[in-house]
């Protein structure tokens, strides 16, 4: 849900040919010279105009002469940048003028080898393979012969685009995607070294995957090319966001996930296309025009239309049965030479389907209807026509719903029992609601296309596309008219309905998943409440309220069960008071499940009576979604062995307030309950997105590797369950990690995994100093490691029979930079920067360091300083953040804490106009649910959430509002019978 108006997106101006699918025209208007099987007339159509070649680049005249395809170009004002040259990209683009470009060869070239070199690219053109042209990075203006691996520790050639100074973390207002249009942009495409791998897709197509990806995501071409390379190189989103900002033009994590999802969709299309090609080839139906048409498909819908005539179904269609009777020649004759058609000659009295003239007319009609419905140009025309006309989606109450469905379920869809809306204006949540009602057999849904669309379509077909070549008798024209009506009603209309519904559902599901991800991020980043002893309460009636008291370090101190709602409330109050006093606990956390309201009233009454004196007790309500599922999981059993599952729930509730991130990562994200229609969307997409969000949050918060749990560690970028388990085992066996370099010795943690995870792992220097001081006398004898004063590698004195990792041990010397967000690949730059400003490692995180950094940047600025250090401004900013942030820095403390209360408000106490403060529980596409402390969440309609009411000075984690944020609201309406409260947003606190 984007509540703030997003920055205007400027479309990429590309020189694309006017007839993008010219190969379809070849397919539909193939002459007798092309193929003997297609030796028949096809309907008239306009002659496709040949493509115009793009103007030669004047700004870069010194080029090696080469035969080039008609590559789309992107203009930045100062000059034209060749996409293939700039991006070092590979996938070829469809071009109808291949014959002209390749010396007018007779054979249509559609497939070429993936690694064709420039020298012999003009000769190797007779094989049906796609050419993946490989352009060299040296062709780029100002290119170098650098062979270094991409790293922020080296100076990338070409300055990165200047962005506004932002925090290192992506949880502020996200930088929106922009297309560069300024003259001589400073954000030159950041180039990979010449030795970097080209973008080689597993499956070759007639379109450039970088170009299509840029068009669909509205992101610069060079950024898309870099993102593809980064993902191909197994880089994680958190690593890219923090340490490769210059390569992605400072995009946020949500944008990267969108690009990755679109990239996977394009690759799935390419894979499906080639499986279809193999199937059609096996059946012997492949032609050059069909091959080119298939390789031009960019969506599954296009592929379906092109391959539909060549599918072999188990049950023949009406057209196939008519063709089996030999009526296909009659259908073609009606269009090609209608004056020579004599339907009476096809009558066969003894053959079913040919016994009467009416049967023959019906068979010809079915064949024509099938041809019309599968014609590419016809479908393109009707789709374009629908884009400019009013198309609405309607839902109504199903006739049989009242007999088989619960009345309560029917009431839930009251808004959609007589619903109609333009498909261009319908909201995502409305689509998901209609789909759910249809799946439950409560609603009937249909897409309504007006008769005007049908009439104009039929008129165009008769006058243009399907006009007979000669004079046709009235009875033959009647057959043609009937064929058009039958084709539209029986074939084209259902196809359009499926396309519209599929597109609407796909967009709605993606938006729902993105909303879930944004809500989950804000919930995970709720500010922790450290240093408090907490009592967790899992409310209940018959089985009592489960209590758990945990220490400031999340250790379980005591568990118990009290029966507050069975007439024993006074006696149980003494037990609760004794527990609170014994453990000096003054904060109670109540789960929001069954009996929550009564339990809250119980504690509020005791607090108002000052019953727990001398303790000043406060309480808060927290979501217990997923707590019961976690309490019976193997993870909970391993963490709390022998403890009753009900008491585990109380422990989990308390820990959710003490450290929300560490506790919520133990629960499958979809069970946390901050989504919208999460059970109705693609579960694969939902899981991938939510897992990525969890990885992003855990990585950016960082973990102390010597005290964190295995569950938390497995969510760090670059790690998984096995690697996390090996790290914990190594820690238990060899003691705490002294520095990050020791991670390289962990089994299963290779160079790539180390690169991805190292920057997000912290090593607390106070903890290491304490440990080292206790082990100084025996460390050299026990570990057999020679400790050096300078950085380097030392050969181990003790070597086992089996070499598990290497024969070299890493120097066990603490490094103060290991407690920061600075990546080990940038340590050399960090040390040079410290020398430049006159700082030392001992001053990290202290005010003196901040003063030295500020005074240095005031003199030269971050850009000039980065040039002096031979690095980028983004990398230097990460180093500055790491050096200036205090030890154990946690950026979550800047966000909202739980709302602690001492009293309770009832629904009956509310009045219209009352101003209250509350906490956002969930954000949806239609409104914001706010807990105002009355036992029922109120709803702020989305129309009442405007930009003016949102905080601009406060650091925001994402666009709009999300779970955990405190707001001031005004009551607009109270519906007590339906327990509904409508609110108006006043401001964000």
Protein Blocks (a to p, Z undefined) as FASTA:
>chain_A
ZZbdcdddddddddddfblmlmlmmmmmccfklpmklmccddddddddddddddddfklm
bccdddddddddddehjaccdfklmnopabdcddfklmmmnoopabdcfbdcfkbcfklm
mmmmmbccdddddddfklpghiafbfbdcdfkbccehiadddddddfbfkbccddddddf
behifkbcddddfkbccdddfbdcfbdfklmmmmmnopafklmmmmmmmmmnopafklmm
mmmmmmnoopafklmmmmmmmmmmmmmmmmmmmmmmmmmmmnopacfklmmmmmmpcbfk
lmmmmmmmmpccfbdcfklmmmmnopmmmmmmmmmmmmlpcfklmpcfkbghilpmklmm
mmmmmmmmmmmmmgmklmmmmmmmmmmpccdddddddfklmmmpcfklmmmmmmmmogcd
dfklpcfklmmmmmmmmmnomaccdddddfklmmmmmmmmmmmmmgcfbdcdfklmmmmm
mmmmmmmmmmmmmmmmmmmmmmmmmmmmmmmmmmmmmmmmmmmmpccdehiacddddddf
knopadddddfkopafbdcdddfkgopmmmmmmmmmmmmmmnopabdcddfbehklmmmm
mmmmmmmnommpcbdcddddddfehklmmmmgmklmmmmghiafklmmmmmmmmmmmmmm
lmmmmpcfklnopaghklmmcfklmmmmmmmmmmmmmmmnopafklpcfklmmmpghiaf
klmmmmmmmmmmnopafblklmmmpghiafklmmmmmmmpccdfklmmmmmmmmmmmmmm
mnopacdfbdcddddfbdcfbdfkbmcdcdddddfklmpmbdfklmmmmmmmmmmnopaf
klgoiaklmmmmmmmmmmnopmlmmmmnopafklmmmmmmmmmpcghiafklmmccdddd
fbdcdfklpcehiacddddfbdcfkbccddehnopacdddfklpcfklpcfkbccfbecj
dehiacddddfbdcfknopacdddfbdZZ
